[in-house]
């Protein structure tokens, strides 16, 4: 019954949320055909929430940790103002190549600066206090490190949006054996005790953690 009502709620929420562009739908389909992992992309509902937050906050300088095939990067770029810029980090050349193809197809792709290589190396090159928004959706054991860099590069009032903080509901088990779930559970507890940010956890999709730097 719980699974049934969850599906009903998800379908209802999806039906009452604005659609994404045809290009994003095309990207999602190709991502599935090539990688079999389209579920790694944030999808429509989370994407639209991301866009609203960027617009409401007046973000001009955004940073993304984990490009994958570019779905969320294009979502962010679409919401940025004309003079906005997104720096996105991806360690896989295969995924980056797919993303670049779609950035070139999009009128918003010119706002995206894709950095290929370990995300922490890219983040450490970004000046402190220079970003307005950080989206984290990459390798789970590094979430705490990405968070520290996010706090450093954000100015006061900057937002951090973190995906997958439920990790497929595995963090709710009495004994957590999955490595990624253990890392996420540790990260969630770290943020819960963190006084440099205001925070709220939301039960959207696979769980998101939204924070505002004080």
Secondary structure, 3 states (H helix, E strand, C coil): CHHHHHHHHHHHHHHCCCCCCHHHHHHHHHHHHHHCCHHHCCHHHHHHHHHHHHHHHCCCEEEEECCCCCHHHHHHHHHCCCCCEEEEEECCHHHHHHHHHHHHHCCCHHHEEEEECCHHHHHHCCCCCCEEEEEECCCHHHHHHHHHHHHHHEEEEEEEEEECCCCCCHHHCCCCCCHHHHHHHHHHHHHHCCCCEEEEEECCCCCEEEEEEC
